[in-house]
Amino acid sequence: MQEERRKRRAAEQASKEKDEIIESITEDVVHERAEKEREHAENARLRSELVRERKREDSKRKRDAESDEEDQDAESDELEENTAKRPKIASDDDNYDHEDDDDDSS
């Protein structure tokens, strides 16, 4: 009888230790899973932030390119205006009589 009681206590103790180990492992697994979920959420947030930042940079580059193009167009227009306002200077080519060439060849 005493032997049975000792065996029962030993079995209860072993069962209790087994339950404590299972509980500890379960807590570790739950903790690890929660940590992985936090990391996943943080990674998703960082990816989203990176995508937004790239879109902002692309938009800025596009605006800058458009602005540069507009500046170049304005400079070109201004150059054309200034060229049109200048008095035309006759060059030697303008005074050259092409008909004289025909006379020399005969």
CNS distance restraints for C-alpha pairs under 8 A (distance, minus, plus):
assign (resid   1 and name CA) (resid   5 and name CA) 6.28 0.50 0.50
assign (resid   2 and name CA) (resid   6 and name CA) 6.15 0.50 0.50
assign (resid   3 and name CA) (resid   7 and name CA) 6.11 0.50 0.50
assign (resid   4 and name CA) (resid   8 and name CA) 6.00 0.50 0.50
assign (resid   5 and name CA) (resid   9 and name CA) 6.10 0.50 0.50
assign (resid   6 and name CA) (resid  10 and name CA) 6.05 0.50 0.50
assign (resid   7 and name CA) (resid  11 and name CA) 6.02 0.50 0.50
assign (resid   8 and name CA) (resid  12 and name CA) 6.03 0.50 0.50
assign (resid   9 and name CA) (resid  13 and name CA) 5.95 0.50 0.50
assign (resid  10 and name CA) (resid  14 and name CA) 6.02 0.50 0.50
assign (resid  11 and name CA) (resid  15 and name CA) 5.99 0.50 0.50
assign (resid  12 and name CA) (resid  16 and name CA) 5.99 0.50 0.50
assign (resid  13 and name CA) (resid  17 and name CA) 6.10 0.50 0.50
assign (resid  14 and name CA) (resid  18 and name CA) 6.01 0.50 0.50
assign (resid  15 and name CA) (resid  19 and name CA) 6.08 0.50 0.50
assign (resid  16 and name CA) (resid  20 and name CA) 6.19 0.50 0.50
assign (resid  17 and name CA) (resid  21 and name CA) 6.17 0.50 0.50
assign (resid  18 and name CA) (resid  22 and name CA) 6.15 0.50 0.50
assign (resid  19 and name CA) (resid  23 and name CA) 6.02 0.50 0.50
assign (resid  20 and name CA) (resid  24 and name CA) 6.03 0.50 0.50
assign (resid  21 and name CA) (resid  25 and name CA) 6.10 0.50 0.50
assign (resid  22 and name CA) (resid  26 and name CA) 5.97 0.50 0.50
assign (resid  23 and name CA) (resid  27 and name CA) 6.08 0.50 0.50
assign (resid  24 and name CA) (resid  28 and name CA) 6.21 0.50 0.50
assign (resid  25 and name CA) (resid  29 and name CA) 6.11 0.50 0.50
assign (resid  26 and name CA) (resid  30 and name CA) 6.06 0.50 0.50
assign (resid  27 and name CA) (resid  31 and name CA) 5.99 0.50 0.50
assign (resid  28 and name CA) (resid  32 and name CA) 6.05 0.50 0.50
assign (resid  29 and name CA) (resid  33 and name CA) 6.01 0.50 0.50
assign (resid  30 and name CA) (resid  34 and name CA) 6.10 0.50 0.50
assign (resid  31 and name CA) (resid  35 and name CA) 6.13 0.50 0.50
assign (resid  32 and name CA) (resid  36 and name CA) 6.12 0.50 0.50
assign (resid  33 and name CA) (resid  37 and name CA) 6.17 0.50 0.50
assign (resid  34 and name CA) (resid  38 and name CA) 6.20 0.50 0.50
assign (resid  35 and name CA) (resid  39 and name CA) 6.17 0.50 0.50
assign (resid  36 and name CA) (resid  40 and name CA) 5.99 0.50 0.50
assign (resid  37 and name CA) (resid  41 and name CA) 6.08 0.50 0.50
assign (resid  38 and name CA) (resid  42 and name CA) 6.08 0.50 0.50
assign (resid  39 and name CA) (resid  43 and name CA) 6.02 0.50 0.50
assign (resid  40 and name CA) (resid  44 and name CA) 6.13 0.50 0.50
assign (resid  41 and name CA) (resid  45 and name CA) 6.15 0.50 0.50
assign (resid  42 and name CA) (resid  46 and name CA) 6.13 0.50 0.50
assign (resid  43 and name CA) (resid  47 and name CA) 6.05 0.50 0.50
assign (resid  44 and name CA) (resid  48 and name CA) 6.09 0.50 0.50
assign (resid  45 and name CA) (resid  49 and name CA) 6.11 0.50 0.50
assign (resid  46 and name CA) (resid  50 and name CA) 6.04 0.50 0.50
assign (resid  47 and name CA) (resid  51 and name CA) 6.19 0.50 0.50
assign (resid  48 and name CA) (resid  52 and name CA) 6.25 0.50 0.50
assign (resid  49 and name CA) (resid  53 and name CA) 6.10 0.50 0.50
assign (resid  50 and name CA) (resid  54 and name CA) 6.12 0.50 0.50
assign (resid  51 and name CA) (resid  55 and name CA) 6.17 0.50 0.50
assign (resid  52 and name CA) (resid  56 and name CA) 6.19 0.50 0.50
assign (resid  53 and name CA) (resid  57 and name CA) 6.17 0.50 0.50
assign (resid  54 and name CA) (resid  58 and name CA) 6.05 0.50 0.50
assign (resid  55 and name CA) (resid  59 and name CA) 6.07 0.50 0.50
assign (resid  56 and name CA) (resid  60 and name CA) 6.06 0.50 0.50
assign (resid  57 and name CA) (resid  61 and name CA) 6.05 0.50 0.50
assign (resid  58 and name CA) (resid  62 and name CA) 6.07 0.50 0.50
assign (resid  59 and name CA) (resid  63 and name CA) 6.07 0.50 0.50
assign (resid  60 and name CA) (resid  64 and name CA) 5.99 0.50 0.50
assign (resid  61 and name CA) (resid  65 and name CA) 6.05 0.50 0.50
assign (resid  62 and name CA) (resid  66 and name CA) 6.13 0.50 0.50
assign (resid  63 and name CA) (resid  67 and name CA) 5.98 0.50 0.50
assign (resid  64 and name CA) (resid  68 and name CA) 6.01 0.50 0.50
assign (resid  65 and name CA) (resid  69 and name CA) 6.09 0.50 0.50
assign (resid  66 and name CA) (resid  70 and name CA) 6.10 0.50 0.50
assign (resid  67 and name CA) (resid  71 and name CA) 6.08 0.50 0.50
assign (resid  68 and name CA) (resid  72 and name CA) 6.11 0.50 0.50
assign (resid  69 and name CA) (resid  73 and name CA) 6.11 0.50 0.50
assign (resid  70 and name CA) (resid  74 and name CA) 6.07 0.50 0.50
assign (resid  71 and name CA) (resid  75 and name CA) 6.10 0.50 0.50
assign (resid  72 and name CA) (resid  76 and name CA) 6.02 0.50 0.50
assign (resid  73 and name CA) (resid  77 and name CA) 6.07 0.50 0.50
assign (resid  74 and name CA) (resid  78 and name CA) 6.04 0.50 0.50
assign (resid  75 and name CA) (resid  79 and name CA) 6.03 0.50 0.50
assign (resid  76 and name CA) (resid  80 and name CA) 6.16 0.50 0.50
assign (resid  77 and name CA) (resid  81 and name CA) 6.17 0.50 0.50
assign (resid  78 and name CA) (resid  82 and name CA) 6.10 0.50 0.50
assign (resid  79 and name CA) (resid  83 and name CA) 6.02 0.50 0.50
assign (resid  80 and name CA) (resid  84 and name CA) 6.08 0.50 0.50
assign (resid  81 and name CA) (resid  85 and name CA) 6.22 0.50 0.50
assign (resid  82 and name CA) (resid  86 and name CA) 6.45 0.50 0.50
assign (resid  90 and name CA) (resid  94 and name CA) 6.02 0.50 0.50
assign (resid  90 and name CA) (resid  95 and name CA) 7.37 0.50 0.50
assign (resid  91 and name CA) (resid  95 and name CA) 6.81 0.50 0.50
assign (resid  92 and name CA) (resid  96 and name CA) 6.24 0.50 0.50
assign (resid  97 and name CA) (resid 101 and name CA) 7.55 0.50 0.50
assign (resid  98 and name CA) (resid 102 and name CA) 7.34 0.50 0.50
assign (resid  99 and name CA) (resid 103 and name CA) 6.87 0.50 0.50
assign (resid 100 and name CA) (resid 104 and name CA) 6.49 0.50 0.50
assign (resid 101 and name CA) (resid 105 and name CA) 6.67 0.50 0.50
assign (resid 102 and name CA) (resid 106 and name CA) 7.17 0.50 0.50
